[in-house]
Amino acid sequence: MDLYQLFKTQTPIIGVVHLLPLPTSARWGGSLKAVIDRAEQEATALASGGVDGIMVENFFDAPFTKNQVDPAVVSAMTVVVQRIQNLVTLPVGINVLRNDGRSAMAIASCVHAQFIRVNVLTGVMATDQGLIEGEAHQLLRYRRELGTDVKILADVLVKHARPLSSPNLTVAVKDTIERGLADAVILSGWATGSPPTQEDLELACGAANGTPVLIGSGATWENIGTLLQAANGVIVSSSLKRQGLIEQPIDPIRVSQFVEAARRSWNSKGEGKSTPSIQNSKFKIQN
């Protein structure tokens, strides 16, 4: 997977829009307009702060179903993603929690989103939703049937989960790439807001053998410079929110701080991009 071709940088920062509870979820509030308004606000804050891509996920739908979500969730996410695409020109990805890769692929195919995130692509993980089995075979066949080139970003030993087999990171990375055919792999800490260790990132990059490795949780403006010494990019949300609180909306000032810290790290290594004029192209001109 060529990160530059997708994100216009070899070291992308992907900001996450956590959707408010959607229809049929336990905490659904009854107003899709409220969901859309919040999502548009957060996508705008991420774009203005300088991120290179946006991931949309049904984060506040917990407790999650482990595999297939209700059709109403798919419908709502499709509408929200299209509204975000009307505002920004950044690449958009989709994560349907907890592990509905087929629905994510279907949405992405219909709205021409560029990538999806899949929590368990290969192997078996014990989670708070029960046992989740990877369905790489079905998902890759489905992508082919849809005739799309949506990229699959797959977690390895995903957070909030434990592998049933021995948690050998090197083997898990190789299986996800070589047997699951992931386009990129994601490495997280043990939970939301918890970063992976530098040692694990280095192991993952070695095992990935050129396939991009992204940080999937726990990145902050204080630690991003260190973490990025052994990763190709980052997916970030919690530390970009007001006061760093997960339930709060995205804070554009915290986004800018994070992006500047990451750019400093990359520019010191002669990587990434730092063209301020590019920011203007991240929004669509509204007539």
Salt bridges, closest charged atoms under 4 A:
ASP37 OD2 - LYS33 NZ 2.67
GLU40 OE2 - ARG83 NE 3.06
GLU42 OE2 - ARG38 NE 3.08
ASP52 OD2 - ARG263 NH2 2.91
ASP52 OD1 - LYS273 NZ 2.80
GLU57 OE2 - HIS18 NE2 3.30
ASP128 OD1 - ARG98 NH1 3.68
ASP149 OD2 - LYS151 NZ 3.20
ASP155 OD1 - ARG117 NH2 2.84
ASP183 OD2 - ARG143 NH1 3.03
GLU271 OE1 - LYS269 NZ 3.95
